[in-house]
Amino acid sequence: MLAYLLARITAHLAFATRRRTARHLFSFALTEHESMLELRAAAAQCASPERAGLYLVHAIEEARHATTFAAHSAELRRALGKPAYGHPRTGSESLFERLGEEGFLAFVHRGEQRGRAQFQAYSAFFEARGNVKLKAMFNAIIGDELGHEAYTRRLLVEVSGGEKQARRALRKMALREAVRRWRRAGQGLARVVYAVGMLALYATLLPFAIIVRLTKPALKGWRP
């Protein structure tokens, strides 16, 4: 899977130092906290008590993951003589309301699938480095992710009305995410181009500004 391969390739950079590892783990805590908020909102709005209950259980587990990541991050920060980042605090995008339950389930399923693959790559990375503690942490969370991946797939089939419709919903969500990534990349590229363009403009105009300053010095003092 692409997510696994990318995670294995980038793990050496993401976890190159204890400082980076602490920051990366805390970013996971923020992601899990945001997922918890989305699932709570989904449970509050879901018409089915059974599905709402599953969303709440999932939210509780996401909150535990956020706490786990934040605790390991804080431990690494303290070892560096730095204060912890604190408790993860994020907002939410109201995905259940915006996407509907089918779209929400497709989004969550893909996210859990991607997260599980990444965590498996990180578990293998820390196993190779002999870091038993972080390997065990990721392995424990992988077990929950597999459960989340399975139940969201089952509910997606139920809500969408069949296996074929579920696959279509997943393809639609994959396209939506690809467009979103493309737009974000475009925005980032636009900022870079703007910064480079303005720097080139300033560099081009600087000699003319100096010439004007030398040939027409600004007058000082009071003038009638």
Wavefront OBJ file of the C-alpha trace (Angstrom):
o trace
v 0.000 0.000 0.000
v 1.214 3.488 -0.884
v 0.686 4.861 2.634
v 2.896 2.105 4.096
v 5.683 2.693 1.593
v 5.650 6.466 2.069
v 5.715 6.063 5.840
v 8.683 3.680 5.673
v 10.571 6.039 3.367
v 9.940 9.154 5.467
v 10.265 7.537 8.913
v 14.012 8.180 9.038
v 13.366 11.906 8.653
v 10.279 12.087 10.863
v 11.992 10.293 13.752
v 15.600 11.355 13.102
v 15.961 12.971 16.544
v 14.094 12.897 19.831
v 12.915 16.444 19.175
v 11.403 15.476 15.830
v 9.935 12.318 17.278
v 8.226 14.288 20.047
v 6.795 16.756 17.536
v 5.638 13.986 15.200
v 3.951 12.040 17.982
v 2.144 15.166 19.122
v 0.887 15.738 15.572
v -0.675 12.262 15.801
v -2.262 13.285 19.093
v -3.854 16.293 17.383
v -5.167 14.125 14.541
v -6.674 11.589 16.947
v -8.261 14.369 19.005
v -9.878 15.864 15.904
v -11.197 12.416 14.939
v -12.693 12.067 18.412
v -14.582 15.359 17.986
v -15.893 14.321 14.571
v -17.108 10.973 15.910
v -18.843 12.583 18.874
v -20.657 14.918 16.513
v -21.590 11.963 14.292
v -23.016 10.081 17.271
v -25.102 13.107 18.249
v -26.569 13.466 14.740
v -26.912 9.828 13.685
v -30.501 8.577 13.340
v -29.552 5.000 14.297
v -28.918 4.366 18.026
v -26.814 1.294 17.154
v -24.507 3.197 14.807
v -24.367 6.151 17.180
v -23.166 3.795 19.903
v -20.395 2.495 17.669
v -19.320 6.045 16.888
v -19.123 6.831 20.603
v -17.000 3.754 21.313
v -14.721 4.761 18.455
v -14.522 8.306 19.862
v -13.464 6.969 23.268
v -10.676 4.944 21.663
v -9.523 7.935 19.601
v -9.362 10.002 22.789
v -7.206 7.292 24.368
v -4.907 7.309 21.354
v -4.564 11.088 21.564
v -3.639 10.827 25.245
v -1.141 8.045 24.527
v 0.626 9.956 21.764
v 0.695 13.139 23.835
v 2.133 11.286 26.851
v 4.977 9.742 24.841
v 5.668 13.103 23.234
v 5.788 14.776 26.648
v 8.181 12.128 27.950
v 10.589 12.794 25.085
v 10.307 16.556 25.578
v 11.115 16.234 29.289
v 14.157 14.101 28.435
v 15.337 17.037 26.319
v 14.739 19.473 29.154
v 11.805 21.017 27.293
v 8.201 21.540 28.425
v 5.536 19.275 26.965
v 3.318 20.569 24.179
v 0.337 20.153 26.473
v -3.011 18.472 25.994
v -4.031 18.213 22.324
v -6.658 20.780 21.369
v -8.179 21.001 17.911
v -11.371 21.940 16.125
v -13.509 19.876 13.789
v -14.823 20.239 10.255
v -18.376 18.939 10.941
v -17.791 16.144 8.449
v -20.908 14.126 9.298
v -23.108 17.142 8.668
v -21.262 18.199 5.501
v -20.757 14.787 3.879
v -23.774 12.854 5.103
v -23.398 9.494 6.828
v -22.305 7.606 3.722
v -19.598 10.138 2.889
v -18.555 10.332 6.514
v -18.131 6.564 6.762
v -16.154 6.475 3.508
v -13.898 9.252 4.821
v -13.340 7.575 8.194
v -12.745 4.156 6.661
v -10.096 5.491 4.312
v -8.492 7.428 7.145
v -8.357 4.380 9.407
v -6.955 2.270 6.584
v -4.263 4.840 5.858
v -3.456 5.341 9.546
v -3.173 1.606 10.175
v -0.730 1.231 7.270
v 1.379 4.150 8.515
v 1.485 2.826 12.066
v 2.507 -0.614 10.820
v 5.395 1.033 8.967
v 6.418 2.956 12.091
v 6.192 -0.191 14.216
v 8.587 -1.944 11.822
v 10.866 1.112 11.882
v 11.133 1.182 15.679
v 11.545 -2.592 15.812
v 14.567 -2.262 13.517
v 15.966 0.443 15.790
v 15.390 -1.600 18.937
v 12.931 0.873 20.443
v 10.632 -1.603 22.173
v 8.543 1.075 23.885
v 7.414 2.936 20.776
v 7.004 -0.294 18.834
v 4.620 -1.591 21.519
v 2.706 1.696 21.526
v 2.118 1.567 17.776
v 1.213 -2.135 17.888
v -1.436 -1.491 20.539
v -3.000 1.273 18.456
v -2.843 -0.841 15.270
v -5.150 -3.358 16.931
v -7.776 -0.645 17.465
v -7.297 0.697 13.935
v -8.008 -2.725 12.436
v -11.267 -2.852 14.383
v -12.206 0.651 13.228
v -11.358 -0.242 9.651
v -13.602 -3.325 9.775
v -16.667 -1.784 11.408
v -16.678 1.351 9.216
v -16.529 -0.853 6.110
v -19.446 -2.905 7.387
v -21.509 0.184 8.221
v -20.664 1.755 4.861
v -22.128 -1.261 3.064
v -25.194 -1.060 5.312
v -25.781 2.680 4.877
v -25.015 2.842 1.154
v -27.194 -0.160 0.344
v -24.712 -2.744 -0.851
v -21.131 -3.652 -1.657
v -21.194 -2.024 -5.086
v -22.515 1.259 -3.687
v -19.910 1.158 -0.898
v -17.083 0.810 -3.409
v -18.513 3.721 -5.364
v -18.626 5.859 -2.213
v -14.982 5.015 -1.486
v -13.939 5.946 -5.034
v -15.828 9.218 -4.743
v -14.099 9.989 -1.452
v -10.691 9.119 -2.911
v -11.323 11.615 -5.717
v -12.452 14.272 -3.240
v -9.300 13.814 -1.166
v -7.093 13.939 -4.276
v -8.680 17.235 -5.352
v -8.229 18.616 -1.862
v -4.546 17.654 -1.798
v -4.088 19.203 -5.243
v -5.635 22.477 -4.095
v -3.473 22.573 -0.987
v -0.372 21.891 -3.070
v -1.415 24.650 -5.473
v -1.866 27.107 -2.609
v 1.553 26.228 -1.240
v 3.153 26.620 -4.672
v 1.392 29.960 -5.165
v 2.858 31.269 -1.896
v 6.348 30.198 -2.947
v 5.984 31.767 -6.400
v 4.690 34.997 -4.858
v 7.603 35.175 -2.405
v 10.186 34.495 -5.120
v 8.526 36.974 -7.472
v 8.460 39.761 -4.886
v 12.091 39.083 -3.972
v 13.080 39.316 -7.646
v 11.072 42.545 -8.004
v 12.762 44.134 -4.995
v 16.184 43.049 -6.258
v 15.422 44.553 -9.688
v 14.196 47.887 -8.303
v 16.913 48.275 -5.673
v 19.567 49.781 -8.048
v 17.051 52.339 -9.337
v 16.079 53.278 -5.794
v 19.734 53.833 -4.911
v 20.291 55.986 -8.026
v 17.254 58.131 -7.234
v 18.417 58.520 -3.652
v 21.892 59.672 -4.773
v 20.764 62.025 -7.549
v 17.830 63.503 -5.670
v 18.617 63.453 -1.963
v 15.697 64.046 0.309
v 15.514 67.556 1.780
v 15.812 67.796 5.541
v 14.566 70.346 8.032
v 11.671 72.807 7.872
v 10.682 74.336 4.573
v 8.348 77.305 3.979
l 1 2 3 4 5 6 7 8 9 10 11 12 13 14 15 16 17 18 19 20 21 22 23 24 25 26 27 28 29 30 31 32 33 34 35 36 37 38 39 40 41 42 43 44 45 46 47 48 49 50 51 52 53 54 55 56 57 58 59 60 61 62 63 64 65 66 67 68 69 70 71 72 73 74 75 76 77 78 79 80 81 82 83 84 85 86 87 88 89 90 91 92 93 94 95 96 97 98 99 100 101 102 103 104 105 106 107 108 109 110 111 112 113 114 115 116 117 118 119 120 121 122 123 124 125 126 127 128 129 130 131 132 133 134 135 136 137 138 139 140 141 142 143 144 145 146 147 148 149 150 151 152 153 154 155 156 157 158 159 160 161 162 163 164 165 166 167 168 169 170 171 172 173 174 175 176 177 178 179 180 181 182 183 184 185 186 187 188 189 190 191 192 193 194 195 196 197 198 199 200 201 202 203 204 205 206 207 208 209 210 211 212 213 214 215 216 217 218 219 220 221 222 223 224
